[in-house]
Amino acid sequence: MIKSKICVVLALLVVIITFNSCDKRTKEKPITLENVEAVKDSVLFSFSFVGCNRVQYGDWHNDSATNASTANLSVLKRIFEDVTSLEQKPSLFFFLGDLVLAESDTINLDAQLKAWVKLYEDKAFSTISGSGIELVAVPGNHEMLFYNTNDDKEYPLAGSTPVWMKYMKPYMPADRNHITGKDSLVNQMTFSFARNNVGFVVMNTDTYNPPTKENPYGFEGLIPIQWIVEQIKQYKKNPDIDHIFVLGHKPYYVDGKPETGHKGFPEGPALWSELHKNEVVAMLSAHVHDYQRMQPNGAGTYQIIAGNGGSKGPAAFFGYSTIHIMSNGEVQFFSRGFDKGSPYYQNVPANTMKVQDSTMLTWSKNANPYKSN
């Protein structure tokens, strides 16, 4: 952030010198405080994110709620339309998992992802697909796991990784860094990339792992933590990167408390300490069907949950969140949404889409905490 402020000051000095050295026959425009503020507060780069739009099992074949994609159609369409209508459109749109219902077998996963892509590419439905906004798709537990009726738990689904890559690889950055070597195939959905002065580390929070004697069905919630931490450290040392964000379907903090079970992931404690140590701005997640913003350490790294994308749950509003990276080094955040209908898939155009939360993501203790967590 300090680097950005220095750059702004230097840029303003160049502007002043240029104005003063111009041909005197050209009418000079005075540099006012308003002009300086306009330069200082300009948006360098922005991105949006949300997760959890799939319908309930009971609505799988409910034509009022969904189609073959198992997406909550009315909410998804409205989110796409609102994102593309913003005056300052984001460059990136992260979909943080649970795009589809699946969580059963690869046959259902294949059919639902195929239908989801068809829906996304249909310009009559999706205003975002032809907008120039880059979609970055991230898998969730409903894409990576299966539900075991014997013990009511979720476990890694064999074959889910190639099915995801078959349909969603086009929605992963072509210039991404990813894991190489013997573990590269199962870790394809964990990667990093940079845009402008921002470094992104994207995690698959349900990386496939095979059955073992200790875990006969495999283990839920694994991440390649060493690689993730190394990418964070590299971005921290990079003079061209001013802000780092880590994204994944599952959060570590929920309702202000750390979670290492199904709500979170086992390696959350080790990862979070590295996020804070390396001044990561925020972990951006979904999974919990709610909107939450918190600063668990009282200052420093934020946990933001944007799982209010249309799936049934405690969220008071459905919508998405956006971050603006400002030229003065500030990180501006807002979350837009509308009061959800009843049932949750009801189209409610009378419920206005509006800003539900906004703040500057300061490293110091936030002066504007979100009180509805």
KEKE-268757 format. One record per residue (C-alpha): residue in three letters; x, y, z. Coordinates in steps of 0.05 Angstrom, whole numbers. Example, Ala and Ser with C-alpha at 12.3 -4.5 7.8 and 13.67 -1.06 7.14 Angstrom:
BEGIN
@resn->Ala X->246 Y->-90 Z->156;
@resn->Ser X->273 Y->-21 Z->143;
***
This chain:
BEGIN
@resn->Met X->0 Y->0 Z->0;
@resn->Ile X->58 Y->47 Z->16;
@resn->Lys X->88 Y->33 Z->-53;
@resn->Ser X->22 Y->54 Z->-85;
@resn->Lys X->20 Y->119 Z->-46;
@resn->Ile X->91 Y->136 Z->-67;
@resn->Cys X->73 Y->123 Z->-139;
@resn->Val X->13 Y->169 Z->-134;
@resn->Val X->56 Y->225 Z->-105;
@resn->Leu X->108 Y->217 Z->-160;
@resn->Ala X->54 Y->215 Z->-214;
@resn->Leu X->24 Y->280 Z->-187;
@resn->Leu X->93 Y->314 Z->-188;
@resn->Val X->102 Y->293 Z->-260;
@resn->Val X->33 Y->323 Z->-276;
@resn->Ile X->51 Y->388 Z->-242;
@resn->Ile X->118 Y->394 Z->-278;
@resn->Thr X->86 Y->378 Z->-344;
@resn->Phe X->33 Y->431 Z->-335;
@resn->Asn X->85 Y->483 Z->-316;
@resn->Ser X->130 Y->468 Z->-376;
@resn->Cys X->74 Y->469 Z->-428;
@resn->Asp X->72 Y->520 Z->-484;
@resn->Lys X->46 Y->584 Z->-451;
@resn->Arg X->2 Y->596 Z->-512;
@resn->Thr X->-41 Y->537 Z->-487;
@resn->Lys X->-89 Y->555 Z->-433;
@resn->Glu X->-67 Y->519 Z->-370;
@resn->Lys X->-116 Y->484 Z->-325;
@resn->Pro X->-102 Y->499 Z->-252;
@resn->Ile X->-87 Y->439 Z->-208;
@resn->Thr X->-140 Y->440 Z->-154;
@resn->Leu X->-152 Y->396 Z->-93;
@resn->Glu X->-210 Y->364 Z->-131;
@resn->Asn X->-165 Y->345 Z->-189;
@resn->Val X->-114 Y->314 Z->-141;
@resn->Glu X->-168 Y->275 Z->-105;
@resn->Ala X->-196 Y->249 Z->-171;
@resn->Val X->-127 Y->221 Z->-189;
@resn->Lys X->-114 Y->195 Z->-120;
@resn->Asp X->-179 Y->158 Z->-114;
@resn->Ser X->-184 Y->126 Z->-183;
@resn->Val X->-198 Y->51 Z->-189;
@resn->Leu X->-138 Y->12 Z->-214;
@resn->Phe X->-171 Y->-56 Z->-216;
@resn->Ser X->-233 Y->-91 Z->-189;
@resn->Phe X->-261 Y->-161 Z->-182;
@resn->Ser X->-325 Y->-193 Z->-157;
@resn->Phe X->-338 Y->-260 Z->-123;
@resn->Val X->-394 Y->-305 Z->-98;
@resn->Gly X->-409 Y->-378 Z->-87;
@resn->Cys X->-464 Y->-428 Z->-72;
@resn->Asn X->-520 Y->-421 Z->-123;
@resn->Arg X->-541 Y->-494 Z->-130;
@resn->Val X->-612 Y->-515 Z->-111;
@resn->Gln X->-634 Y->-564 Z->-57;
@resn->Tyr X->-639 Y->-638 Z->-71;
@resn->Gly X->-715 Y->-633 Z->-66;
@resn->Asp X->-714 Y->-582 Z->-123;
@resn->Trp X->-668 Y->-621 Z->-169;
@resn->His X->-725 Y->-632 Z->-219;
@resn->Asn X->-767 Y->-571 Z->-201;
@resn->Asp X->-776 Y->-532 Z->-265;
@resn->Ser X->-796 Y->-470 Z->-225;
@resn->Ala X->-727 Y->-469 Z->-193;
@resn->Thr X->-677 Y->-497 Z->-242;
@resn->Asn X->-661 Y->-536 Z->-304;
@resn->Ala X->-609 Y->-590 Z->-319;
@resn->Ser X->-555 Y->-545 Z->-290;
@resn->Thr X->-585 Y->-548 Z->-219;
@resn->Ala X->-570 Y->-474 Z->-213;
@resn->Asn X->-619 Y->-426 Z->-179;
@resn->Leu X->-637 Y->-394 Z->-245;
@resn->Ser X->-672 Y->-331 Z->-223;
@resn->Val X->-618 Y->-311 Z->-174;
@resn->Leu X->-560 Y->-329 Z->-221;
@resn->Lys X->-589 Y->-288 Z->-278;
@resn->Arg X->-601 Y->-229 Z->-233;
@resn->Ile X->-529 Y->-230 Z->-206;
@resn->Phe X->-501 Y->-233 Z->-276;
@resn->Glu X->-545 Y->-175 Z->-298;
@resn->Asp X->-525 Y->-132 Z->-239;
@resn->Val X->-451 Y->-145 Z->-246;
@resn->Thr X->-452 Y->-124 Z->-319;
@resn->Ser X->-493 Y->-62 Z->-304;
@resn->Leu X->-442 Y->-33 Z->-254;
@resn->Glu X->-412 Y->33 Z->-274;
@resn->Gln X->-344 Y->6 Z->-255;
@resn->Lys X->-346 Y->-65 Z->-282;
@resn->Pro X->-300 Y->-116 Z->-250;
@resn->Ser X->-244 Y->-147 Z->-291;
@resn->Leu X->-254 Y->-214 Z->-257;
@resn->Phe X->-313 Y->-253 Z->-231;
@resn->Phe X->-296 Y->-311 Z->-184;
@resn->Phe X->-349 Y->-365 Z->-175;
@resn->Leu X->-328 Y->-398 Z->-109;
@resn->Gly X->-357 Y->-467 Z->-116;
@resn->Asp X->-424 Y->-504 Z->-110;
@resn->Leu X->-444 Y->-482 Z->-179;
@resn->Val X->-482 Y->-548 Z->-185;
@resn->Leu X->-516 Y->-597 Z->-138;
@resn->Ala X->-481 Y->-663 Z->-157;
@resn->Glu X->-447 Y->-690 Z->-93;
@resn->Ser X->-466 Y->-759 Z->-116;
@resn->Asp X->-428 Y->-790 Z->-175;
@resn->Thr X->-390 Y->-769 Z->-236;
@resn->Ile X->-449 Y->-782 Z->-282;
@resn->Asn X->-491 Y->-729 Z->-248;
@resn->Leu X->-431 Y->-683 Z->-241;
@resn->Asp X->-416 Y->-688 Z->-315;
@resn->Ala X->-487 Y->-675 Z->-337;
@resn->Gln X->-497 Y->-616 Z->-290;
@resn->Leu X->-431 Y->-581 Z->-306;
@resn->Lys X->-445 Y->-590 Z->-380;
@resn->Ala X->-513 Y->-557 Z->-371;
@resn->Trp X->-483 Y->-501 Z->-328;
@resn->Val X->-432 Y->-483 Z->-381;
@resn->Lys X->-487 Y->-483 Z->-434;
@resn->Leu X->-527 Y->-436 Z->-389;
@resn->Tyr X->-468 Y->-390 Z->-377;
@resn->Glu X->-451 Y->-385 Z->-451;
@resn->Asp X->-524 Y->-371 Z->-470;
@resn->Lys X->-523 Y->-296 Z->-481;
@resn->Ala X->-599 Y->-293 Z->-473;
@resn->Phe X->-589 Y->-316 Z->-401;
@resn->Ser X->-519 Y->-294 Z->-383;
@resn->Thr X->-501 Y->-221 Z->-395;
@resn->Ile X->-432 Y->-235 Z->-365;
@resn->Ser X->-407 Y->-286 Z->-415;
@resn->Gly X->-399 Y->-235 Z->-471;
@resn->Ser X->-382 Y->-176 Z->-428;
@resn->Gly X->-306 Y->-182 Z->-427;
@resn->Ile X->-306 Y->-199 Z->-353;
@resn->Glu X->-261 Y->-259 Z->-340;
@resn->Leu X->-296 Y->-316 Z->-303;
@resn->Val X->-253 Y->-356 Z->-255;
@resn->Ala X->-287 Y->-420 Z->-233;
@resn->Val X->-269 Y->-453 Z->-167;
@resn->Pro X->-295 Y->-521 Z->-145;
@resn->Gly X->-334 Y->-533 Z->-81;
@resn->Asn X->-353 Y->-594 Z->-41;
@resn->His X->-413 Y->-607 Z->-85;
@resn->Glu X->-366 Y->-614 Z->-145;
@resn->Met X->-311 Y->-653 Z->-109;
@resn->Leu X->-345 Y->-698 Z->-58;
@resn->Phe X->-399 Y->-751 Z->-53;
@resn->Tyr X->-449 Y->-760 Z->3;
@resn->Asn X->-443 Y->-826 Z->40;
@resn->Thr X->-512 Y->-848 Z->65;
@resn->Asn X->-480 Y->-900 Z->111;
@resn->Asp X->-451 Y->-848 Z->158;
@resn->Asp X->-481 Y->-782 Z->132;
@resn->Lys X->-413 Y->-754 Z->115;
@resn->Glu X->-378 Y->-728 Z->52;
@resn->Tyr X->-317 Y->-759 Z->20;
@resn->Pro X->-272 Y->-747 Z->-41;
@resn->Leu X->-306 Y->-768 Z->-106;
@resn->Ala X->-259 Y->-808 Z->-151;
@resn->Gly X->-260 Y->-780 Z->-221;
@resn->Ser X->-287 Y->-711 Z->-201;
@resn->Thr X->-222 Y->-675 Z->-220;
@resn->Pro X->-222 Y->-696 Z->-294;
@resn->Val X->-296 Y->-681 Z->-299;
@resn->Trp X->-286 Y->-611 Z->-271;
@resn->Met X->-227 Y->-598 Z->-318;
@resn->Lys X->-266 Y->-624 Z->-378;
@resn->Tyr X->-317 Y->-568 Z->-371;
@resn->Met X->-286 Y->-514 Z->-328;
@resn->Lys X->-214 Y->-509 Z->-353;
@resn->Pro X->-233 Y->-453 Z->-401;
@resn->Tyr X->-253 Y->-413 Z->-339;
@resn->Met X->-185 Y->-418 Z->-306;
@resn->Pro X->-132 Y->-366 Z->-324;
@resn->Ala X->-87 Y->-388 Z->-381;
@resn->Asp X->-27 Y->-355 Z->-347;
@resn->Arg X->-37 Y->-388 Z->-279;
@resn->Asn X->19 Y->-420 Z->-239;
@resn->His X->2 Y->-490 Z->-215;
@resn->Ile X->32 Y->-550 Z->-181;
@resn->Thr X->78 Y->-594 Z->-221;
@resn->Gly X->106 Y->-663 Z->-209;
@resn->Lys X->73 Y->-727 Z->-185;
@resn->Asp X->16 Y->-692 Z->-149;
@resn->Ser X->-1 Y->-645 Z->-207;
@resn->Leu X->-62 Y->-682 Z->-233;
@resn->Val X->-103 Y->-680 Z->-168;
@resn->Asn X->-80 Y->-609 Z->-153;
@resn->Gln X->-100 Y->-577 Z->-219;
@resn->Met X->-153 Y->-533 Z->-187;
@resn->Thr X->-104 Y->-500 Z->-139;
@resn->Phe X->-66 Y->-444 Z->-174;
@resn->Ser X->-41 Y->-373 Z->-171;
@resn->Phe X->-40 Y->-314 Z->-219;
@resn->Ala X->-31 Y->-239 Z->-218;
@resn->Arg X->-71 Y->-182 Z->-247;
@resn->Asn X->-47 Y->-110 Z->-244;
@resn->Asn X->-15 Y->-103 Z->-174;
@resn->Val X->-55 Y->-159 Z->-143;
@resn->Gly X->-34 Y->-231 Z->-130;
@resn->Phe X->-88 Y->-285 Z->-125;
@resn->Val X->-78 Y->-354 Z->-95;
@resn->Val X->-138 Y->-399 Z->-110;
@resn->Met X->-148 Y->-463 Z->-70;
@resn->Asn X->-186 Y->-526 Z->-82;
@resn->Thr X->-208 Y->-537 Z->-10;
@resn->Asp X->-231 Y->-609 Z->-24;
@resn->Thr X->-171 Y->-636 Z->-62;
@resn->Tyr X->-179 Y->-709 Z->-81;
@resn->Asn X->-142 Y->-761 Z->-40;
@resn->Pro X->-151 Y->-837 Z->-46;
@resn->Pro X->-176 Y->-885 Z->7;
@resn->Thr X->-125 Y->-910 Z->59;
@resn->Lys X->-128 Y->-959 Z->117;
@resn->Glu X->-138 Y->-900 Z->165;
@resn->Asn X->-188 Y->-865 Z->119;
@resn->Pro X->-225 Y->-919 Z->79;
@resn->Tyr X->-263 Y->-866 Z->39;
@resn->Gly X->-209 Y->-814 Z->36;
@resn->Phe X->-207 Y->-749 Z->75;
@resn->Glu X->-250 Y->-687 Z->67;
@resn->Gly X->-221 Y->-616 Z->63;
@resn->Leu X->-149 Y->-625 Z->42;
@resn->Ile X->-108 Y->-569 Z->10;
@resn->Pro X->-35 Y->-569 Z->-16;
@resn->Ile X->-15 Y->-522 Z->40;
@resn->Gln X->61 Y->-520 Z->27;
@resn->Trp X->52 Y->-498 Z->-45;
@resn->Ile X->-2 Y->-447 Z->-25;
@resn->Val X->42 Y->-416 Z->28;
@resn->Glu X->102 Y->-413 Z->-19;
@resn->Gln X->60 Y->-375 Z->-71;
@resn->Ile X->38 Y->-326 Z->-17;
@resn->Lys X->110 Y->-314 Z->3;
@resn->Gln X->131 Y->-303 Z->-69;
@resn->Tyr X->77 Y->-250 Z->-78;
@resn->Lys X->97 Y->-218 Z->-13;
@resn->Lys X->169 Y->-210 Z->-39;
@resn->Asn X->148 Y->-186 Z->-108;
@resn->Pro X->155 Y->-110 Z->-113;
@resn->Asp X->101 Y->-108 Z->-167;
@resn->Ile X->49 Y->-139 Z->-120;
@resn->Asp X->16 Y->-93 Z->-69;
@resn->His X->-44 Y->-136 Z->-48;
@resn->Ile X->-53 Y->-211 Z->-39;
@resn->Phe X->-119 Y->-249 Z->-35;
@resn->Val X->-130 Y->-323 Z->-21;
@resn->Leu X->-194 Y->-354 Z->-48;
@resn->Gly X->-227 Y->-421 Z->-39;
@resn->His X->-295 Y->-452 Z->-28;
@resn->Lys X->-289 Y->-467 Z->46;
@resn->Pro X->-273 Y->-414 Z->98;
@resn->Tyr X->-233 Y->-423 Z->161;
@resn->Tyr X->-272 Y->-375 Z->205;
@resn->Val X->-348 Y->-380 Z->209;
@resn->Asp X->-390 Y->-338 Z->257;
@resn->Gly X->-324 Y->-312 Z->285;
@resn->Lys X->-299 Y->-381 Z->305;
@resn->Pro X->-246 Y->-425 Z->272;
@resn->Glu X->-273 Y->-487 Z->238;
@resn->Thr X->-232 Y->-549 Z->220;
@resn->Gly X->-290 Y->-597 Z->206;
@resn->His X->-341 Y->-596 Z->150;
@resn->Lys X->-353 Y->-521 Z->155;
@resn->Gly X->-279 Y->-507 Z->147;
@resn->Phe X->-217 Y->-548 Z->132;
@resn->Pro X->-165 Y->-584 Z->176;
@resn->Glu X->-105 Y->-543 Z->156;
@resn->Gly X->-140 Y->-477 Z->170;
@resn->Pro X->-99 Y->-461 Z->233;
@resn->Ala X->-32 Y->-469 Z->197;
@resn->Leu X->-55 Y->-431 Z->136;
@resn->Trp X->-86 Y->-373 Z->174;
@resn->Ser X->-23 Y->-357 Z->212;
@resn->Glu X->14 Y->-351 Z->146;
@resn->Leu X->-40 Y->-306 Z->117;
@resn->His X->-33 Y->-258 Z->175;
@resn->Lys X->43 Y->-262 Z->176;
@resn->Asn X->48 Y->-245 Z->102;
@resn->Glu X->-5 Y->-190 Z->104;
@resn->Val X->-56 Y->-224 Z->59;
@resn->Val X->-114 Y->-176 Z->54;
@resn->Ala X->-169 Y->-228 Z->58;
@resn->Met X->-190 Y->-300 Z->51;
@resn->Leu X->-251 Y->-300 Z->5;
@resn->Ser X->-297 Y->-360 Z->13;
@resn->Ala X->-367 Y->-388 Z->7;
@resn->His X->-394 Y->-457 Z->30;
@resn->Val X->-435 Y->-429 Z->87;
@resn->His X->-499 Y->-403 Z->55;
@resn->Asp X->-492 Y->-335 Z->85;
@resn->Tyr X->-456 Y->-268 Z->79;
@resn->Gln X->-404 Y->-253 Z->133;
@resn->Arg X->-346 Y->-204 Z->140;
@resn->Met X->-299 Y->-209 Z->199;
@resn->Gln X->-228 Y->-193 Z->222;
@resn->Pro X->-214 Y->-253 Z->267;
@resn->Asn X->-149 Y->-226 Z->297;
@resn->Gly X->-180 Y->-159 Z->313;
@resn->Ala X->-137 Y->-129 Z->258;
@resn->Gly X->-102 Y->-154 Z->196;
@resn->Thr X->-129 Y->-208 Z->149;
@resn->Tyr X->-204 Y->-211 Z->136;
@resn->Gln X->-248 Y->-272 Z->128;
@resn->Ile X->-304 Y->-256 Z->80;
@resn->Ile X->-358 Y->-308 Z->65;
@resn->Ala X->-398 Y->-295 Z->2;
@resn->Gly X->-440 Y->-359 Z->3;
@resn->Asn X->-503 Y->-320 Z->-10;
@resn->Gly X->-506 Y->-335 Z->-84;
@resn->Gly X->-575 Y->-367 Z->-84;
@resn->Ser X->-572 Y->-432 Z->-45;
@resn->Lys X->-622 Y->-442 Z->11;
@resn->Gly X->-595 Y->-422 Z->79;
@resn->Pro X->-590 Y->-367 Z->132;
@resn->Ala X->-570 Y->-310 Z->85;
@resn->Ala X->-618 Y->-252 Z->91;
@resn->Phe X->-600 Y->-228 Z->21;
@resn->Phe X->-576 Y->-260 Z->-43;
@resn->Gly X->-522 Y->-224 Z->-83;
@resn->Tyr X->-447 Y->-218 Z->-93;
@resn->Ser X->-387 Y->-178 Z->-68;
@resn->Thr X->-337 Y->-133 Z->-103;
@resn->Ile X->-268 Y->-105 Z->-86;
@resn->His X->-238 Y->-43 Z->-118;
@resn->Ile X->-162 Y->-34 Z->-115;
@resn->Met X->-152 Y->41 Z->-111;
@resn->Ser X->-93 Y->80 Z->-139;
@resn->Asn X->-77 Y->108 Z->-71;
@resn->Gly X->-67 Y->38 Z->-42;
@resn->Glu X->-135 Y->32 Z->-9;
@resn->Val X->-178 Y->-30 Z->-16;
@resn->Gln X->-251 Y->-12 Z->-24;
@resn->Phe X->-303 Y->-67 Z->-11;
@resn->Phe X->-378 Y->-72 Z->-21;
@resn->Ser X->-431 Y->-126 Z->-23;
@resn->Arg X->-494 Y->-119 Z->-64;
@resn->Gly X->-557 Y->-160 Z->-57;
@resn->Phe X->-632 Y->-164 Z->-52;
@resn->Asp X->-678 Y->-193 Z->1;
@resn->Lys X->-690 Y->-265 Z->-19;
@resn->Gly X->-758 Y->-292 Z->-36;
@resn->Ser X->-798 Y->-349 Z->-6;
@resn->Pro X->-786 Y->-401 Z->-31;
@resn->Tyr X->-713 Y->-385 Z->-40;
@resn->Tyr X->-715 Y->-393 Z->-115;
@resn->Gln X->-773 Y->-345 Z->-125;
@resn->Asn X->-761 Y->-288 Z->-173;
@resn->Val X->-771 Y->-224 Z->-134;
@resn->Pro X->-758 Y->-164 Z->-180;
@resn->Ala X->-793 Y->-117 Z->-131;
@resn->Asn X->-738 Y->-131 Z->-80;
@resn->Thr X->-686 Y->-79 Z->-98;
@resn->Met X->-613 Y->-98 Z->-111;
@resn->Lys X->-572 Y->-50 Z->-68;
@resn->Val X->-508 Y->-44 Z->-28;
@resn->Gln X->-517 Y->-84 Z->36;
@resn->Asp X->-448 Y->-74 Z->65;
@resn->Ser X->-388 Y->-30 Z->48;
@resn->Thr X->-322 Y->-11 Z->79;
@resn->Met X->-248 Y->0 Z->68;
@resn->Leu X->-208 Y->-64 Z->82;
@resn->Thr X->-157 Y->-31 Z->127;
@resn->Trp X->-101 Y->-72 Z->159;
@resn->Ser X->-114 Y->-38 Z->225;
@resn->Lys X->-177 Y->-54 Z->263;
@resn->Asn X->-236 Y->-39 Z->218;
@resn->Ala X->-275 Y->21 Z->240;
@resn->Asn X->-338 Y->-6 Z->207;
@resn->Pro X->-348 Y->-79 Z->228;
@resn->Tyr X->-405 Y->-118 Z->198;
@resn->Lys X->-454 Y->-128 Z->254;
@resn->Ser X->-499 Y->-180 Z->222;
@resn->Asn X->-450 Y->-239 Z->225;
***
